[in-house]
C-alpha cells in the first residue's frame, strides 16, 4: 500500500488532520437514530438482562424493527455530508472500480466461512451436519442472500467505512480501524441484548467475544475500502456476503455447537481472523516499519 492510496481515501480538506468534530457528531447521530428506532423492541426485555442470565431470543424470532435500524449510519452520514461537513453526496459510493475488488468482496467471505466450518468440524467443537444439500444452497445463499442483504449492509457501510473511517485515516490505518471497530461494535449493543448472533448466551461472555470479532473484522473492511479507492459498495458487498454465508452455514441448521465458539461471530472465527489480520498486516505494513 502506498501513501498515495491512503490519502486518496481521505476527504481532501481533512487529509492532514482528524476532524474530531465530524467524528463525534456523526457517531452521536448514528447511535441516536438507530438506538431510538430499536428502543421499542429492546426496552421490554431490559429488565430480564443481567451479566449472567441467558439473553432473550428476539432477533432470531424475526423482529421487523431490527433491520431498518441498520440504516442509521447511512442517514447520519447523509445528514453530515449535507449539513455539517458539507462535502456532498457526489461519488460517495464508488461503484466504478476494477473487477478484481468485486471478486475479493465476493470470494473472501465464502472462503472465510468455509474455513470456520472446517475448523468447527475437524476440531469437534462443532459438528457439520450436511443435512441440507449444499449444491443448491451455496449459490442460492451467495446470490440471493447476498443481494437481499446488500441494502442493509450498505446502510451500515455508508456510515462506518464511507464517512467515519476516512476522517480517522490521518491517524494511520491501524489506529483508525481500531477506533472505527470500537464505535461500530458498541453500536450493536441494544440488539446484542435481545439475541443478535448469540441468543440464550450470557452477556458477560457475549460482549468480549463480539467485540474482539468485530475489531478483527474491521481490518479487512478497511483494507478493501482503502485499496479500492474509497469504494463503499465493494465493502458493502463483502459485508452482505459475510452475513449471508455466516448466518446460514454456521447456524444450528448446519453446525451444531455453542455459537460463542462455532458461529461466524465465535471464537474460532476470531482465531482465524487474528491469523488473517496478523499475516495480512505484516505483509501490508512491513514496508512502512
C-alpha positions as CSV (number, residue, x, y, z in Angstrom):
1,X,0.0,0.0,0.0
2,X,1.4,3.4,-0.9
3,X,0.8,6.7,0.8
4,X,-1.0,7.9,-2.3
5,X,-3.6,5.2,-1.9
6,X,-4.1,6.0,1.7
7,X,-4.6,9.7,1.0
8,X,-7.0,9.0,-1.8
9,X,-9.5,7.6,0.7
10,X,-9.4,10.7,2.9
11,X,-11.5,13.7,2.2
12,X,-9.2,16.4,0.8
13,X,-9.9,19.0,3.4
14,X,-9.1,16.7,6.3
15,X,-6.3,14.7,4.7
16,X,-3.7,16.1,7.2
17,X,-5.7,16.0,10.4
18,X,-8.6,14.3,12.1
19,X,-11.9,16.2,12.0
20,X,-12.9,15.2,15.6
21,X,-16.0,17.4,15.5
22,X,-17.2,15.4,12.5
23,X,-16.3,12.1,14.1
24,X,-18.2,13.0,17.3
25,X,-21.2,14.4,15.6
26,X,-21.5,11.5,13.1
27,X,-21.2,8.9,15.9
28,X,-23.8,10.6,18.1
29,X,-26.2,10.8,15.1
30,X,-25.7,7.2,14.1
31,X,-26.2,6.0,17.7
32,X,-29.2,8.3,18.3
33,X,-31.0,7.4,15.1
34,X,-30.5,3.7,15.4
35,X,-31.0,3.3,19.1
36,X,-34.1,5.4,19.0
37,X,-35.6,3.1,16.4
38,X,-34.5,-0.1,18.2
39,X,-35.7,1.2,21.6
40,X,-39.3,-0.1,21.4
41,X,-38.2,-3.7,20.8
42,X,-35.3,-3.6,23.3
43,X,-37.0,-1.8,26.2
44,X,-39.4,-4.5,27.2
45,X,-36.6,-7.0,27.7
46,X,-34.1,-4.8,29.6
47,X,-35.4,-6.0,32.9
48,X,-34.5,-9.5,32.0
49,X,-30.9,-8.8,31.1
50,X,-28.2,-9.4,33.6
51,X,-24.5,-10.3,33.1
52,X,-25.0,-14.0,33.8
53,X,-28.6,-14.7,32.7
54,X,-29.2,-16.1,29.2
55,X,-30.2,-13.4,26.8
56,X,-33.6,-13.5,25.2
57,X,-34.0,-14.7,21.6
58,X,-35.9,-11.8,20.0
59,X,-33.8,-11.0,17.0
60,X,-33.8,-14.6,15.8
61,X,-37.5,-14.6,16.2
62,X,-37.7,-12.1,13.4
63,X,-38.5,-8.7,14.9
64,X,-39.3,-6.4,11.9
65,X,-37.9,-3.3,13.8
66,X,-34.3,-4.6,13.8
67,X,-33.2,-4.4,10.1
68,X,-34.3,-0.8,9.5
69,X,-32.2,0.3,12.4
70,X,-29.1,-0.7,10.3
71,X,-29.8,2.4,8.1
72,X,-29.0,4.7,11.0
73,X,-25.3,5.2,9.9
74,X,-26.4,5.9,6.3
75,X,-28.9,8.6,7.5
76,X,-26.3,10.0,9.9
77,X,-23.6,10.2,7.1
78,X,-26.1,11.8,4.7
79,X,-27.0,14.5,7.3
80,X,-23.4,15.1,8.0
81,X,-22.5,15.4,4.3
82,X,-25.3,17.8,3.5
83,X,-25.5,19.9,6.7
84,X,-22.3,19.7,8.9
85,X,-19.2,18.7,6.9
86,X,-20.9,19.7,3.7
87,X,-18.7,17.6,1.4
88,X,-21.8,16.5,-0.6
89,X,-23.0,13.1,-1.8
90,X,-21.4,13.0,-5.2
91,X,-19.3,9.9,-6.0
92,X,-19.5,8.6,-2.4
93,X,-20.5,5.0,-3.3
94,X,-17.6,4.2,-5.5
95,X,-19.4,1.9,-8.0
96,X,-16.9,2.1,-10.8
97,X,-13.9,0.1,-9.7
98,X,-11.7,-2.6,-11.3
99,X,-13.5,-6.0,-11.2
100,X,-10.8,-7.5,-9.0
101,X,-12.2,-5.7,-6.0
102,X,-15.6,-7.2,-6.5
103,X,-14.0,-10.6,-6.9
104,X,-12.3,-10.1,-3.5
105,X,-15.5,-8.8,-1.9
106,X,-17.4,-11.9,-3.2
107,X,-14.9,-14.6,-2.6
108,X,-13.3,-13.7,0.7
109,X,-16.4,-14.2,2.9
110,X,-17.1,-17.6,1.3
111,X,-13.6,-18.8,1.9
112,X,-13.6,-17.4,5.4
113,X,-16.8,-19.1,6.4
114,X,-15.7,-22.4,4.7
115,X,-12.6,-22.2,6.9
116,X,-14.7,-21.6,10.0
117,X,-16.9,-24.6,9.2
118,X,-13.9,-26.8,8.5
119,X,-12.2,-25.9,11.8
120,X,-15.5,-26.3,13.7
121,X,-16.0,-29.8,12.3
122,X,-12.4,-31.1,12.4
123,X,-11.9,-29.8,16.0
124,X,-15.1,-31.5,17.1
125,X,-16.2,-28.2,18.8
126,X,-19.0,-28.0,16.2
127,X,-20.5,-30.8,14.0
128,X,-21.3,-30.0,10.4
129,X,-24.5,-32.0,9.7
130,X,-24.7,-31.5,5.9
131,X,-28.4,-32.5,6.2
132,X,-29.3,-29.9,3.6
133,X,-28.0,-30.2,0.0
134,X,-25.1,-27.8,-0.5
135,X,-25.1,-27.9,-4.3
136,X,-28.2,-25.7,-4.4
137,X,-27.8,-23.9,-1.0
138,X,-24.3,-22.4,-1.6
139,X,-25.1,-20.5,-4.8
140,X,-28.6,-19.6,-3.6
141,X,-27.2,-18.1,-0.4
142,X,-24.4,-16.2,-2.1
143,X,-26.5,-14.8,-5.0
144,X,-30.0,-14.4,-3.4
145,X,-28.9,-13.9,0.2
146,X,-26.1,-11.5,-0.7
147,X,-28.4,-9.4,-3.0
148,X,-31.2,-9.2,-0.4
149,X,-28.8,-8.2,2.3
150,X,-26.9,-5.6,0.3
151,X,-29.2,-2.7,1.1
152,X,-28.9,-3.3,4.8
153,X,-25.1,-3.6,4.8
154,X,-24.9,-0.5,2.5
155,X,-26.8,1.3,5.3
156,X,-24.1,0.2,7.7
157,X,-21.1,0.7,5.5
158,X,-22.0,4.1,4.1
159,X,-21.6,5.4,7.6
160,X,-18.8,3.4,9.2
161,X,-16.4,3.0,6.2
162,X,-17.8,5.6,3.9
163,X,-17.9,8.5,6.4
164,X,-16.2,7.7,9.7
165,X,-13.1,5.8,8.5
166,X,-11.8,8.5,6.1
167,X,-11.9,11.1,8.8
168,X,-9.8,8.9,11.1
169,X,-7.3,7.7,8.4
170,X,-4.9,10.6,9.2
171,X,-4.1,8.6,12.3
172,X,-2.9,5.7,10.1
173,X,-4.9,2.6,9.1
174,X,-4.3,0.7,12.3
175,X,-5.4,3.4,14.8
176,X,-8.3,4.4,12.5
177,X,-9.5,0.9,12.2
178,X,-9.4,0.2,15.9
179,X,-11.4,3.4,16.7
180,X,-14.0,2.6,14.0
181,X,-14.2,-1.0,15.2
182,X,-14.9,0.0,18.8
183,X,-17.6,2.5,17.8
184,X,-19.1,0.0,15.3
185,X,-19.1,-2.8,17.9
186,X,-20.7,-0.8,20.7
187,X,-23.4,0.5,18.3
188,X,-24.7,-3.1,18.2
189,X,-25.2,-3.4,21.9
190,X,-29.0,-3.0,22.0
191,X,-29.6,-5.8,19.6
192,X,-27.0,-8.0,21.3
193,X,-29.2,-7.6,24.4
194,X,-32.1,-9.3,22.6
195,X,-30.2,-12.1,21.0
196,X,-28.2,-10.9,17.9
197,X,-25.8,-13.8,17.0
198,X,-25.7,-15.3,20.4
199,X,-29.3,-16.0,21.7
200,X,-29.6,-17.6,25.1
201,X,-25.9,-16.9,25.9
202,X,-24.8,-14.7,28.9
203,X,-24.0,-11.1,28.3
204,X,-20.7,-11.4,30.2
205,X,-19.5,-13.8,27.5
206,X,-21.2,-12.2,24.5
207,X,-19.7,-8.8,24.8
208,X,-16.0,-9.7,24.7
209,X,-16.4,-12.3,22.0
210,X,-18.4,-10.0,19.8
211,X,-16.1,-7.1,20.5
212,X,-13.0,-9.0,19.6
213,X,-14.5,-10.4,16.4
214,X,-15.8,-7.0,15.2
215,X,-12.4,-5.4,15.9
216,X,-10.6,-8.0,13.9
217,X,-13.2,-7.9,11.1
218,X,-12.8,-4.2,10.8
219,X,-9.3,-4.7,9.3
220,X,-10.2,-6.5,6.1
221,X,-13.0,-4.0,5.6
222,X,-10.5,-1.1,6.0
223,X,-8.1,-2.7,3.6
224,X,-10.7,-3.3,0.9
225,X,-12.1,0.3,1.3
226,X,-8.6,1.9,1.0
227,X,-7.3,-0.3,-1.8
228,X,-10.5,0.2,-3.8
229,X,-10.0,3.9,-3.6
230,X,-12.8,4.5,-1.1
231,X,-15.4,2.2,-2.6
232,X,-18.3,1.8,-0.1
233,X,-20.2,-0.5,-2.4
234,X,-17.4,-3.1,-2.5
235,X,-17.2,-3.2,1.3
236,X,-21.0,-3.5,1.5
237,X,-20.9,-6.4,-0.9
238,X,-18.3,-8.2,1.2
239,X,-20.3,-7.4,4.4
240,X,-23.5,-8.7,2.9
241,X,-22.0,-12.0,1.7
242,X,-20.3,-12.5,5.0
243,X,-23.7,-12.1,6.8
244,X,-25.4,-14.3,4.3
245,X,-22.9,-17.2,4.3
246,X,-22.1,-16.9,8.0
247,X,-25.7,-16.7,9.2
248,X,-26.6,-19.7,7.1
249,X,-23.7,-22.1,7.2
250,X,-22.6,-21.6,10.8
251,X,-26.2,-21.6,12.1
252,X,-27.7,-24.6,14.0
253,X,-29.2,-25.8,10.7
254,X,-25.7,-26.8,9.6
255,X,-23.3,-26.7,12.5
256,X,-24.2,-27.9,16.0
257,X,-22.4,-26.3,18.9
258,X,-22.1,-23.2,21.1
259,X,-22.5,-20.1,18.9
260,X,-19.9,-18.3,21.0
261,X,-17.4,-20.8,19.7
262,X,-18.6,-22.2,16.3
263,X,-20.6,-19.3,14.7
264,X,-19.3,-16.7,12.3
265,X,-19.0,-14.4,15.3
266,X,-17.5,-17.0,17.6
267,X,-14.0,-17.7,19.0
268,X,-13.0,-20.0,16.1
269,X,-13.9,-17.3,13.6
270,X,-12.0,-14.8,15.7
271,X,-8.9,-17.0,15.8
272,X,-8.9,-17.3,12.0
273,X,-9.4,-13.6,11.7
274,X,-6.5,-13.0,14.0
275,X,-4.2,-15.0,11.8
276,X,-5.5,-13.2,8.7
277,X,-5.0,-9.8,10.3
278,X,-1.6,-10.7,11.6
279,X,-0.3,-12.1,8.3
280,X,-2.0,-9.5,6.2
281,X,-0.8,-6.7,8.5
282,X,2.8,-7.9,8.3
283,X,2.7,-8.1,4.5
284,X,0.8,-4.7,4.3
285,X,2.8,-2.6,6.7
286,X,6.3,-4.0,6.8
287,X,7.5,-1.5,4.1
288,X,6.4,1.3,6.5
289,X,8.1,0.0,9.6
